[in-house]
């Protein structure tokens, strides 16, 4: 069984907000009714984000179209690509680019 530490005042305030947004007038049982009502609100008010959740920085700007969308996971930003190449004339370092490009 999961345990939650929450004050009665906070719980009542949250229930009132859920009722106001959802139009529900009946009693809300914590936590299951709270969760289902909030998920229902999210589904109707926001579009789900269907793009990638992993991105690797490049030399060009990138944009994840997440504004106003419901995200189900964290975004992972991978390390900046870094390559070092040596030859008879010295070293060349590539930062943020692909050696194969």
Secondary structure, 3 states (H helix, E strand, C coil): CCCCCCCHHHHHHHHHHHHHHHCCCCCCCCCHHHHHHHHHHHHHHCEECCCCCEEECCCCCCCCCCCCEECCCCCEEECCCEEEEEECCEEEEEECCCCCC
